Amino acid sequence: MLDDAWRSLIAVPLSPWIAAFGGADADFEYAVLANLLFLTALRQLVVVLSSYGTSRLSRELAKRPTVVPVLLHSFVTTAFAAAVIFPPGRPSLDEQPLTIWLWRRWVLPFSMGYWLFDLYFYCWKKSDALIAAHHALIFLANYPIGDDAGLRELERLSGTCNYVMISTNGYVLEATTFLLYTRWALIHTLERHSAVYTANNAALLVSWVALRILYAPYVWWAHVWPSCPVTSSDVWSTALVAHAAYLLIVSTSCLWLAQMLLPDGLRAFLVLRKSLPSSVAAPTFGAKVD
């Protein structure tokens, strides 16, 4: 009886992660590890190259070399996520076999490696617990989707959840991250205010509100909530992780918006001020500042 209770309450709901982390799909694990090593090498390359530079941007990159992997990750994931969700309707393996395969087997291993990379090189070193929670939830929510054994188990437990739709619609929000760190680069490159700075920040503000404050709750309410019910005994764990990931994205996005706009207002956000501190160039959420 205890074995049956264990299976129904714990083992079955956790089976997608047990299958995904069990090593049945070794190719996915190797791809994640390879991407983690690539991003670590890229960070070290940024450290070495920036040490030879004399510009203000070089000095800032030497202190925060994770910016380059962040920009690369946000660009790649946004571009591929948009390619998957651009056709109207829910992503379908019958209609989009190539883009979905590329998403699961190439983009998600790259992204899983990135979350592990940033958990150590940024979250751990900067003591940023909130961003660490964000990264961990996104990692857990998406890992079984890319892993063949994990996805088979997800689909066996619930045929109503469109896991690729949930994944790609979440990742399209990374477009704002690219603009955010473009802002960071401009702050440490421009000597005076420029129209480019205003244009980038205006695009950042509009896309941040549109995607993270409005679109993400819509996707969660209209698609994730009804198709992946927490009340199902078999899929409560995967549904809970998906719901928690979306809600955490929305809450951190609101917090960042307040952090950026409330101290000095909209005009200060759009107009470059000299000697703007690095700590307000990108969200920190209580982390140790650079």
PEJO-V672844 format. One record per backbone hydrogen bond with DSSP energy under -1.0 kcal/mol. NH is the residue of the N-H (numbers start at 1). CO is the residue of the C=O. If there is no record, write none. Layout:
# PEJO-V672844
nh=NH co=CO
nh=NH co=CO
This chain:
# PEJO-V672844
nh=5 co=1
nh=6 co=2
nh=7 co=3
nh=8 co=4
nh=9 co=5
nh=10 co=6
nh=11 co=6
nh=12 co=7
nh=14 co=10
nh=15 co=12
nh=18 co=14
nh=19 co=15
nh=20 co=16
nh=21 co=17
nh=29 co=25
nh=30 co=26
nh=31 co=27
nh=32 co=28
nh=33 co=29
nh=34 co=30
nh=35 co=31
nh=36 co=32
nh=37 co=33
nh=38 co=34
nh=39 co=35
nh=40 co=36
nh=41 co=37
nh=42 co=38
nh=43 co=39
nh=44 co=40
nh=45 co=41
nh=46 co=42
nh=47 co=43
nh=48 co=44
nh=49 co=45
nh=50 co=46
nh=51 co=47
nh=52 co=49
nh=59 co=55
nh=60 co=56
nh=61 co=57
nh=62 co=58
nh=63 co=59
nh=64 co=60
nh=67 co=64
nh=70 co=66
nh=71 co=67
nh=72 co=68
nh=73 co=69
nh=74 co=70
nh=75 co=71
nh=76 co=72
nh=77 co=73
nh=78 co=74
nh=79 co=75
nh=80 co=76
nh=81 co=77
nh=82 co=78
nh=83 co=79
nh=84 co=80
nh=85 co=81
nh=86 co=82
nh=96 co=92
nh=100 co=96
nh=101 co=97
nh=102 co=98
nh=103 co=99
nh=104 co=100
nh=105 co=101
nh=106 co=102
nh=107 co=102
nh=108 co=103
nh=110 co=106
nh=111 co=107
nh=112 co=108
nh=113 co=109
nh=114 co=110
nh=115 co=111
nh=116 co=112
nh=117 co=113
nh=118 co=114
nh=119 co=115
nh=120 co=116
nh=121 co=117
nh=122 co=118
nh=123 co=118
nh=124 co=119
nh=125 co=120
nh=126 co=122
nh=128 co=123
nh=129 co=127
nh=132 co=128
nh=133 co=129
nh=134 co=130
nh=135 co=131
nh=136 co=132
nh=137 co=133
nh=138 co=134
nh=139 co=135
nh=140 co=136
nh=141 co=137
nh=142 co=138
nh=143 co=139
nh=146 co=142
nh=147 co=143
nh=151 co=147
nh=152 co=148
nh=153 co=149
nh=154 co=150
nh=155 co=151
nh=156 co=152
nh=157 co=153
nh=158 co=154
nh=163 co=161
nh=166 co=162
nh=167 co=163
nh=168 co=164
nh=169 co=165
nh=170 co=166
nh=171 co=167
nh=172 co=168
nh=173 co=170
nh=174 co=171
nh=175 co=172
nh=176 co=173
nh=178 co=174
nh=179 co=175
nh=180 co=176
nh=181 co=177
nh=182 co=178
nh=183 co=179
nh=184 co=180
nh=185 co=181
nh=186 co=182
nh=187 co=183
nh=188 co=184
nh=189 co=186
nh=190 co=186
nh=198 co=194
nh=199 co=195
nh=200 co=196
nh=201 co=197
nh=202 co=198
nh=203 co=199
nh=204 co=200
nh=205 co=201
nh=206 co=202
nh=207 co=203
nh=208 co=204
nh=209 co=205
nh=210 co=206
nh=211 co=207
nh=212 co=208
nh=213 co=208
nh=214 co=209
nh=215 co=210
nh=216 co=211
nh=218 co=214
nh=219 co=215
nh=220 co=216
nh=221 co=217
nh=222 co=218
nh=223 co=219
nh=224 co=219
nh=225 co=220
nh=227 co=223
nh=228 co=224
nh=239 co=235
nh=240 co=236
nh=241 co=237
nh=242 co=238
nh=243 co=239
nh=244 co=240
nh=245 co=241
nh=246 co=242
nh=247 co=243
nh=248 co=244
nh=249 co=245
nh=250 co=246
nh=251 co=247
nh=252 co=248
nh=253 co=249
nh=254 co=250
nh=255 co=251
nh=256 co=252
nh=257 co=253
nh=258 co=254
nh=259 co=255
nh=260 co=256
nh=261 co=257
nh=262 co=258
nh=265 co=261
nh=269 co=265
nh=270 co=266
nh=271 co=267
nh=280 co=277
nh=281 co=278
nh=287 co=284
nh=288 co=126
